[in-house]
Amino acid sequence: MPLTYRPNQHPQRAALHNEIHARPPEGMTVPVAISHVVMLCDADQRAASREHVAALLRDHHLPQPDGLTTHLRMDVGQFRIRWELHTEFVSWTFMRELVPNRLGEASNDPAPAIDAVPQDWFTALPGQCLTSLHLWVLPANALVTDSQVKRLLDEDTLVASTVADGFGEIYTDFAIHADGFSRMLLFAGGMTQRRLGRLVQRLLEIETYRMAALLGLPAARDAYAVLASAERELAELAQSIRSATREDEPLLLDRLTKLAGEVESQHAATHSRFSASSAYFELVDKRIDDIAESRLAGMQTIRDFMDRRLTPARSTCEWATRRQDALSQRVSRISNLLRTRVEIEQQQSSQALLSTMNARQDLQLKLQATVEGLSVAAITYYIVGLISFLAKGAQAIGWPFTPETTAAAAIPVVAIGIWWSLRRLHNRVLKA
């Protein structure tokens, strides 16, 4: 029954739902040769990678990817191509079938898939090569001799284990050979095409994420020199603060502020790299768990190799991150301590200034009281003078007292009245 109505949809629902289907593994049959290349790209090179794969498809009269394509799988004829656009890099995977009946011939080691790719086009891949790997997937009963394995892989660093719960064996040496590629041999039997595709994808991702994780190692080594210098500077500042005078504090605060800026700048420049490396290290662990490997007699497993060789690099990156955080917190604590000391001294200076201002205000009040006494006398003098003139005029209409007597009698009354009026005005002002 068709649905006639539905609730309002989130604009990103389809994209979020389809995310679990992004970059699915590709079913494959044995024997097959795979060449996997990872190119580290910036934003412009990522766009150029899309144009580059489009050029290959255009030369073979195949459909073109649109501007939003981030994953592409296509049969180009002599080989199949898988192109994936990631956050920091672009991965190129080339696959082609091998001839089963010629695998056992001593003079015919398995040919890499890259031999079928146009060389001019391949050498023009945008970006910088971070990983390049040849992986040959052969049937479990392939007549590949030990001498061929030793020719393909370095016996001194050979790593091998059973994978996929015993349905396959993986051999690699984690070395870069003369052609610039590292190599893996996978002998698979009794697996479905989809499971084999998932296993191959995980093996390729182990190598890809291992190299991507190690991008944080040079940054960590560079950070150590900066951190060591900053820690020495911070120790000197902490020692100087203990014996600093008030005149030294502005200079110390300026040095501490500059040091804090350097530490935070270096932290901001490397934080994203260290965070990405941590995420890639976790992906390597997860992919190793996914291949379900177990030990072959006398051989070290991929897990053993990674734990022994990759753990120091991981610890270096993690320690650099913790050291940066600790240094940033120490700089913050000492900055707060110095600022608190400066603020206390400023408060003491402010209190001394306020005490001085209060003393001056008391003196001003005393002077003002003296001036007010003189003001009362002056105002009384002028008002009594007016009363004297008024008494002189009043004698003509029968005022019984002389002007002098009237003025003398008015002096205390006028003075008390003026004084009382000023006091009342003061009280109103203080209440307000």
Summary of the structure (lengths in Angstrom):
residues: 432
radius of gyration: 45.0
end to end distance: 83.2
largest distance: 157.0
contacts: 1219
relative contact order: 0.08
helix: 60%
strand: 14%
